[in-house]
């Protein structure tokens, strides 16, 4: 059997499978510490030639994602493991095994969380061929470093597309091959509520030749995220200036007439951090 013969047969089988199968998309709890999502992907050989391969079903399982998290926090790689099971329809599964496909690397696989893309490249092993000519392929992955998006409620979405790099041996040695997969209805692994971090604002005043210099320093409580946004300065009830934070600080020039007055520094917060304020007497 040559490669073109394989692709012709699998194209017919893939079209039939696509018509017969409904989109299996959803997330269900499979254990106390894991969630599972399943998605049907239309997959096609994109290299060395282009040809459809049918509908592949991908099931991924990960530890339960925390229902709440803090916006802007960064996490290291390897924090979340992912197990994957790829089911390849007949006769594509058996044909790929015959062509000595013994691995596939989905290096661009990523889970979406709002504006954040959590890369988790999947390494698939060799296919296990079943009596009907379909095959099952197991894979494992772990997340790469990522930073959480602004506050909001997001679904952890499986990708709408990914590719798998492998090799095919037609008798003259292995050659590179790429399989591209896409879905209009990728599954999700549940919702995450991303909340704003708690801030603290501290102020200090120093005397200058022309008056005073007031500095507002805004920090996040419990982590090392540097807040952004703006700080408003008031003398008594009068607003005197608004400054953008730079590396967590905002500096204000105060006149000599500020002496003895109450200075209030109000951090307005941003998409990642709650607002806060402090007051002190100019002296």
N, C-alpha and C positions, 0 to 999 in steps of 0.2 A: 504494500500500500504506500503510495507516495503522498507528499504533503497536500497537494491539490485535491487528491481523492479524499483524504481525511477531512479537509475543510468543506468540501461539497457535501459530504454525508452529515457532518456536524451542523452545517447551516440549516439543512432540512430538519434535523432533530431539534435544533434550537428553536426554530420557528414554531414547531409543534408544541414544544414544552412551554413556550411563552404564551401560546393561546390557551393551553390547558391549566396553567398555574396562575393563581391569583397572587397579588403582591402580599407576601408575608412580611409585614412590618409591624413592630411593636416591641415593648419592653415588658418583661415579666420577672418577678423575683424567683430565682431558682434556688436560693439558699439564704440563710440568715445574713451572710456577708457578701452576697454577690447579686448582680442584676444581669439579665441577658437580653439581647436584642437580635432580631433576625431580619434580614433584608434580601430580596431577590435583585440580582444585578444582571443586566444584559452585558455579556462579555464577548469580546472579539479579539482575534489575533491582529495586532497592529504592525507587527514586525516579525519576521522578514517580509511577509506579505499581509494584506488586509483581508480578513474573512471572519464572519460571525461564528461563535462557538456555542451559543445557546445561553440559557438562563442559569447562572450559578447562584446558589443560596449561601449566604454567609451568616453564621451565627457567632456573635462575640459575647464574651462573659467577662465582667470586671468586678472588682470589689465595689460594694455600695458606695456611691458618690455622696459625700456629706450633703445634707439638705440645705445647709447654710455655709457660707464662706465670706471672707472679707475682701472687698474690692481692692485691686492693686497688689495683692500679695503675690509673691513669686514662690515657685515650688521647684525642687530639684528633679532631675531625671530619675526614673526608676521608682517613683512613688506609687504609681498605679500599674499593676500587671494586667495583661489582657490575654485571654485564651480565645482562639478562633477555630471554627470548623467550617471548611468550605466544601460544599457538595456540588460536584460537577456532573451534569446530566450524561446519559448514555446517548451515543457511543463515544462522546468526547473523552470521558474519563478513562476508558480503556485505551483509546487511541493515544492519549498523551502518555500513558504509562508505557505503551509499546515503543514510543519514541524517546524513552528513557528520561522523561521529565522527572527529576527526583528532588526538586526544590523550586521555590518561587519566593521572591522578595518584594513585598509591597512597601517600598521605601517612602512613598508619598502618602501613606495611610494616616489620617488624622481625624480626631473627633472635634467638632465645633462647639464652642460655648460662647454664644454672643459674638463679639468681635475677636475672641481668642480662638486660635487653632491649636489644639493639643496634639502634636505629632506623636504617633506611636507606630513606628515601622513594624510590620508583621513579617516574621520569617516562617514560611510554610515548608513543611517537609515533603516526603514522597507521597504520591497518591496510593490509597488502598482501594483496589478495584473490587467491585461487587459483581455478583453473578449476572445482573442485568446490564452490565457495561458502564454503569455510573461509577463514580469514585468519590472517596472522602479524603480530604487533606486537612491535617491539623497544623495549627500555627500558634506562635506565641509572640508577645510584644510587651514593651514597657514604655511609658510616656517619656518624652524628652522634656527639658525644662520649659515651664510656661508661667505666664503672669495672668491673673484673673482680670476680667474686664470691669468696667464701671458698674455701680450698683444697679440691680435689676433682677428679674427672674428669667432664667434661661433654661432651655432644654439642652442636654448633652447629646448632640446629633451625630449620628454616623455620617461618613462622607457621602456625597452624591456621586463621587467618582474616585477611582484609584486605579493604579496600574500595578502589574506584577511582572517582574523581570525574571526570566528563567533561561534554560537552554533546551534545544531539541536536537536529538541525534537521529539522523535518517540513514545511518550506516557509514558516513564518511567523517564522523566526529561531531561533537556538540557545536551548535551555532547559537548565538544569542537570539532570544525571542522575547517579545513583549505582549502581554495580554492586558487590554484596557477594559475596565468594567464601569458601568454607570447605572444609576437608579433615579427615577423621578420621585420616589417616595422612600428616602432613607429612614431607618428606624432611629429611635432615641433611647437613651439609657436613663431617662428620668430628669426631673427638674432640679435646678439648684438656685436658691435665693442668695444672690450676692449682695451683701449689706455694706453700708459705708462704715469705715473705721472710725473710732472715737479719737478726737483730737484734743490737744491741750495747748492753750496759748499763754505764753509768758511774755512779760514786758519789762524793759529797763530804760532808764533815762539818764543821759550823761550831759553835763553842761558843756557848751561850746562858746566860742567867741561871740557868736551872733544870737545865742539863745540856748536851745537844747536839741539833742538828738535822741529820738525815741526809737527803740528797736523792738519789733514784735517777732518772736520765735515760735513757730507752730510745729508741733511734733505729733506723731501718731502714737497712741497708747498701745503697747504690747507688740509692736513690730517696728521694722526699720523703713517703712514706706515714707518717702518725703512728700508732705502735702504740697499741693499747688493751689491756685486760686488767688483771691484778693483779700486784703485786710483794710478795714475802715478805721480811721483814727478820729476820735471825738474829744474835744476839750469842753467839759461840762456836757451840755446838750447839743453843742454846735459841731457839725461834721467839718473837719478841716482838710481831709485828704483821703484818697483811696489808692493803695499801692498793690501791685502784683507781687506775690511771693517769689523770691529767687533763692533756691536751695533752702526753702523753708523759712526764710526771713524777709521782713519788710522794714525799711528804714524811713522815718519821718523827720523833717526839720520843724522844730517848734520855736515860736518867737519868745523873747524874754518875758513877754506879758503872760506866758503860760505858767509862770512860777506860782505855786500854791494851788493850782487848779487840778481838778480830777481829769485824768487822761484814761479813756476807754479804748481798747484795741479789740476790734471785732473781726474775727476770721469768719468769712461767709461759707466756707466749705466748697467742695467741688463734687464731681461725680464719684469720687472714691472715698471722700472723708467728710465727716460731719463738721459743722461749724462749732466755734467756741469763742470765748472772749475773756478778757481780764481787765482790771482797772487798777490804777495806781496814781499816787499824788506826785505832781511834778515838784521836785525840790532839789 
